[in-house]
Amino acid sequence: VSSLIIIYRKVSQLVKPFFLLQYMKIKLTILFSLCTIILFAKKESYQNYPQIPLNCEFKLNRHLKESSGLIFFNNLIWSHNDDKNNHLYGFSTNKKNIKKKICVLNTATTDWEDITQDNNFIYIGNTGNNTHIQRDTLTIYRINKNLISKKKISKVFCDSIQFYYPGFELNGKRQHNFDCEAICTFNNQILIFTKEWN
């Protein structure tokens, strides 16, 4: 799954905006399915796959030094940093300038790993769980899309969904199977993807 996340981030950073615009509309489950097929192939067979040239259209704004997730909503691409601040940044598909900056109140920026959405809400996964911030309870923040859609909005409040992993014990070890790096929504559920260290 860690390899899948690398693919996801590389595509998010390097792919042309038009390409990104089209594919952000497709359910993330399709993306995960395609990547999973590739990940299960033998490493030595990777060279047999066709090479797809990618061009860098533009670099992300300086405020997004550690972009950790992407969604397309309300004609903007939205992203956030991993742990630098509690803001969402919306930018257009043809310019790197940030069009909208929204502070998400009543949140902690411990380790924001990903962002996803459904018809009514945007979800941010504060779910990183490696050595220096290991914790037994994780949080997903839920933001009403109607608030984000307001023209002059700069701050929003969110709900918190807390969860824990049955069987997980705090042990200070980095390599465990309870470190969520990606989330997506499907059939009124939030799917959580963790690294499989073991």
C-alpha positions as semicolon CSV with decimal commas, in nm:
position;residue;x (nm);y (nm);z (nm)
1;V;0,000;0,000;0,000
2;S;0,293;0,236;0,064
3;S;0,392;0,188;-0,300
4;L;0,037;0,271;-0,403
5;I;0,054;0,596;-0,210
6;I;0,382;0,686;-0,382
7;I;0,214;0,630;-0,720
8;Y;-0,085;0,838;-0,610
9;R;0,132;1,130;-0,498
10;K;0,360;1,121;-0,801
11;V;0,063;1,129;-1,036
12;S;-0,095;1,408;-0,833
13;Q;0,219;1,620;-0,856
14;L;0,334;1,555;-1,211
15;V;0,029;1,483;-1,425
16;K;-0,112;1,754;-1,649
17;P;-0,402;1,949;-1,494
18;F;-0,646;1,842;-1,766
19;F;-0,563;1,479;-1,701
20;L;-0,599;1,535;-1,329
21;L;-0,929;1,717;-1,373
22;Q;-1,082;1,425;-1,558
23;Y;-0,958;1,153;-1,330
24;M;-1,029;1,324;-1,000
25;K;-1,395;1,284;-1,093
26;I;-1,361;0,907;-1,111
27;K;-1,417;0,725;-0,785
28;L;-1,094;0,665;-0,599
29;T;-1,180;0,297;-0,577
30;I;-1,109;0,262;-0,950
31;L;-0,767;0,421;-0,903
32;F;-0,686;0,191;-0,613
33;S;-0,798;-0,113;-0,811
34;L;-0,575;-0,029;-1,107
35;C;-0,275;0,045;-0,886
36;T;-0,329;-0,278;-0,693
37;I;-0,304;-0,480;-1,015
38;I;0,032;-0,318;-1,085
39;L;0,156;-0,369;-0,729
40;F;0,085;-0,740;-0,739
41;A;0,296;-0,782;-1,053
42;K;0,652;-0,906;-1,002
43;K;0,907;-0,629;-0,969
44;E;1,119;-0,767;-1,249
45;S;0,824;-0,740;-1,488
46;Y;0,778;-0,364;-1,438
47;Q;1,002;-0,294;-1,736
48;N;0,749;-0,467;-1,960
49;Y;0,483;-0,203;-1,894
50;P;0,446;0,077;-2,150
51;Q;0,615;0,402;-2,056
52;I;0,383;0,702;-2,029
53;P;0,555;1,041;-2,063
54;L;0,454;1,294;-1,798
55;N;0,514;1,666;-1,809
56;C;0,522;1,900;-1,510
57;E;0,267;2,170;-1,583
58;F;0,353;2,381;-1,279
59;K;0,486;2,352;-0,927
60;L;0,251;2,379;-0,634
61;N;0,227;2,704;-0,444
62;R;0,494;2,763;-0,178
63;H;0,229;2,724;0,094
64;L;0,189;2,360;-0,007
65;K;0,535;2,237;0,080
66;E;0,414;1,893;0,183
67;S;0,091;1,830;-0,005
68;S;-0,058;1,510;0,132
69;G;-0,387;1,471;-0,054
70;L;-0,594;1,598;-0,346
71;I;-0,961;1,623;-0,441
72;F;-1,149;1,811;-0,711
73;F;-1,449;2,008;-0,585
74;N;-1,633;2,322;-0,691
75;N;-1,405;2,373;-0,996
76;L;-1,091;2,379;-0,780
77;I;-0,827;2,127;-0,681
78;W;-0,806;2,115;-0,301
79;S;-0,503;2,008;-0,102
80;H;-0,352;2,034;0,245
81;N;-0,014;1,997;0,412
82;D;0,089;1,698;0,615
83;D;0,141;1,876;0,946
84;K;0,233;2,240;0,885
85;N;-0,103;2,406;0,942
86;N;-0,478;2,343;0,949
87;H;-0,566;2,502;0,614
88;L;-0,726;2,378;0,295
89;Y;-0,594;2,533;-0,026
90;G;-0,800;2,551;-0,344
91;F;-0,630;2,623;-0,676
92;S;-0,739;2,609;-1,040
93;T;-0,631;2,347;-1,291
94;N;-0,441;2,589;-1,514
95;K;-0,271;2,818;-1,263
96;K;-0,070;2,754;-0,950
97;N;-0,213;3,056;-0,768
98;I;-0,429;2,972;-0,469
99;K;-0,787;3,086;-0,524
100;K;-0,920;2,997;-0,183
101;K;-0,763;2,939;0,158
102;I;-0,979;2,803;0,439
103;C;-0,877;2,747;0,798
104;V;-1,033;2,434;0,948
105;L;-1,102;2,520;1,311
106;N;-1,117;2,281;1,609
107;T;-0,862;2,046;1,452
108;A;-0,514;1,920;1,534
109;T;-0,254;1,890;1,257
110;T;-0,077;1,590;1,402
111;D;-0,039;1,406;1,072
112;W;-0,292;1,483;0,798
113;E;-0,244;1,201;0,549
114;D;-0,525;1,232;0,295
115;I;-0,846;1,402;0,189
116;T;-1,159;1,259;0,026
117;Q;-1,523;1,350;-0,028
118;D;-1,878;1,231;-0,086
119;N;-2,185;1,422;-0,201
120;N;-2,220;1,624;0,119
121;F;-1,891;1,630;0,305
122;I;-1,514;1,661;0,275
123;Y;-1,309;1,430;0,497
124;I;-0,953;1,486;0,619
125;G;-0,765;1,193;0,769
126;N;-0,556;1,289;1,072
127;T;-0,442;0,929;1,073
128;G;-0,061;0,913;1,054
129;N;0,061;0,673;1,319
130;N;0,435;0,620;1,295
131;T;0,703;0,630;1,562
132;H;0,722;0,992;1,675
133;I;0,343;1,038;1,696
134;Q;0,220;0,687;1,767
135;R;-0,132;0,695;1,912
136;D;-0,414;0,451;1,977
137;T;-0,701;0,679;1,868
138;L;-0,714;0,840;1,524
139;T;-0,940;1,113;1,384
140;I;-1,113;1,191;1,056
141;Y;-1,244;1,546;1,024
142;R;-1,572;1,603;0,839
143;I;-1,653;1,940;0,677
144;N;-1,988;2,034;0,530
145;K;-1,946;2,120;0,161
146;N;-2,205;2,397;0,186
147;L;-1,965;2,588;0,412
148;I;-1,674;2,550;0,170
149;S;-1,891;2,671;-0,119
150;K;-1,960;3,011;0,034
151;K;-1,771;3,282;-0,155
152;K;-1,629;3,483;0,133
153;I;-1,570;3,201;0,378
154;S;-1,220;3,180;0,529
155;K;-1,284;2,966;0,839
156;V;-1,500;2,660;0,899
157;F;-1,580;2,431;1,188
158;C;-1,580;2,056;1,141
159;D;-1,706;1,738;1,304
160;S;-1,469;1,471;1,430
161;I;-1,494;1,097;1,371
162;Q;-1,266;0,908;1,606
163;F;-1,169;0,544;1,560
164;Y;-0,919;0,289;1,685
165;Y;-0,769;-0,037;1,561
166;P;-0,875;-0,349;1,754
167;G;-0,566;-0,530;1,874
168;F;-0,327;-0,237;1,839
169;E;-0,097;-0,163;2,130
170;L;0,138;0,134;2,167
171;N;0,486;-0,011;2,146
172;G;0,703;0,263;1,993
173;K;0,780;0,053;1,686
174;R;0,770;0,218;1,346
175;Q;0,689;-0,095;1,148
176;H;0,337;-0,200;1,235
177;N;0,019;-0,250;1,033
178;F;-0,182;0,035;1,187
179;D;-0,049;0,341;1,004
180;C;-0,316;0,481;0,773
181;E;-0,180;0,668;0,470
182;A;-0,493;0,702;0,254
183;I;-0,871;0,719;0,283
184;C;-1,161;0,721;0,038
185;T;-1,541;0,705;0,051
186;F;-1,751;0,429;-0,104
187;N;-2,119;0,336;-0,051
188;N;-2,158;0,564;0,254
189;Q;-1,845;0,423;0,414
190;I;-1,498;0,561;0,476
191;L;-1,232;0,313;0,364
192;I;-0,899;0,328;0,546
193;F;-0,577;0,207;0,383
194;T;-0,281;0,126;0,607
195;K;0,079;0,033;0,543
196;E;0,141;-0,341;0,562
197;W;0,484;-0,333;0,722
198;N;0,473;-0,695;0,835
